[in-house]
Amino acid sequence: MPSNSVRCACVALLSSCMAAVGAAEPAPAGVDGPLAIAAEEAPALPYDAGALRVLVPSASTGGAYALVELIEQPPYRTPAHVHPQLDESFYVLEGTLALEMGGRTHELPAGSYVHIPRGTVHAQGSADDRPVGLLTRLSPGGFEQFFLDRVELARSIGRDHPDFQRRMLEIVRSYPQWLGPAPSAEE
């Protein structure tokens, strides 16, 4: 993970920039002004793909968005999927992100940014044998709970447990508005 001072500076700057994606929208209910989250307020939590920190929970933005730091360990890669009612943006903090989107594989080094509009089929993970660190904006907010459910699953049984895959699919199915499989070629 990047150092705390680098991480805090990136989070402050990028949260402002990433929030600007939705700047034309009125301020969400429950957001009265500036928002500051200290590093110790968002501890790193291990999960099946690496570690995560919920930097800005959707409760802090009136549900408008959430900001999550993900550190994905190789060889983890998401399967191809869509977010039916969710826009997702990544800023690559460290490593190189391999992103499959639009029929192409993009290799995005630290400092790169990508916006994935809802309904866009994509898959991602580390491009090599090093972790990839991502600052992830989820809009609207709420989907950060999916990651927290994965933290609990990793805590309770772990990825190597025989029931892990079944329980992971149960978690995935509990968020149909935000997460779905990529449509098959016949659809």
BELWOTA-V912924 format. One record per backbone hydrogen bond with DSSP energy under -0.5 kcal/mol. CO is the residue of the C=O (numbers start at 0). NH is the residue of the N-H. E is the energy in kcal/mol with one decimal. If there is no record, write none. Layout:
CO:NH:E
CO:NH:E
This chain:
2:6:-3.1
3:7:-3.0
4:8:-2.1
5:9:-2.6
6:10:-2.9
7:11:-2.5
8:12:-2.3
9:13:-3.3
10:14:-2.6
11:15:-1.5
12:16:-2.2
13:17:-3.7
14:18:-2.1
15:19:-1.2
17:20:-1.0
18:21:-1.4
19:22:-2.0
21:24:-1.9
27:30:-1.8
29:31:-0.7
37:40:-1.9
38:41:-1.5
44:51:-2.1
46:49:-1.2
48:72:-3.3
49:46:-2.1
50:70:-2.9
51:44:-3.0
52:54:-1.1
52:68:-2.9
55:66:-2.1
56:59:-2.1
57:60:-1.5
57:62:-2.9
58:61:-0.5
60:63:-1.6
62:140:-2.2
65:137:-2.7
66:54:-1.6
66:55:-2.2
67:69:-0.6
67:135:-3.5
68:52:-2.2
69:71:-0.6
69:133:-3.2
70:50:-1.9
70:72:-0.6
71:131:-2.2
72:75:-1.9
75:125:-0.8
79:181:-1.2
80:121:-2.2
81:83:-0.6
81:179:-2.3
82:85:-1.1
82:118:-1.5
86:138:-2.6
87:115:-3.7
88:136:-2.3
89:113:-2.4
90:92:-0.7
90:134:-2.8
91:110:-3.2
93:132:-2.2
94:109:-0.9
95:126:-2.8
96:98:-0.7
96:107:-3.0
97:124:-1.5
98:100:-0.6
98:105:-3.3
99:122:-1.4
100:103:-1.4
103:100:-2.6
103:105:-0.6
105:98:-2.7
105:107:-0.6
106:108:-0.6
107:96:-2.9
108:111:-1.8
111:91:-2.7
113:89:-2.7
114:116:-0.6
115:87:-2.4
116:119:-1.7
118:120:-0.5
120:101:-0.7
121:80:-2.5
122:99:-2.8
123:77:-2.9
124:97:-3.3
131:71:-2.6
132:92:-2.7
132:93:-1.2
133:69:-2.9
133:135:-0.7
134:90:-1.9
134:136:-0.5
135:67:-2.9
135:137:-0.5
136:88:-2.1
137:65:-2.0
138:86:-3.4
141:144:-1.7
142:145:-1.3
142:146:-0.8
143:147:-1.8
144:148:-2.5
145:149:-1.6
146:150:-1.9
147:151:-2.0
148:152:-2.2
149:153:-2.7
150:154:-2.2
151:155:-2.5
152:156:-2.8
152:157:-1.6
157:160:-1.3
160:163:-1.8
162:166:-2.5
163:167:-2.8
164:168:-2.3
165:169:-1.6
166:170:-1.9
167:171:-2.6
168:172:-2.6
169:173:-0.9
170:173:-0.9
171:174:-1.7
172:175:-0.6
174:177:-1.5
174:178:-2.2
176:84:-1.5
179:81:-2.6
183:186:-1.4
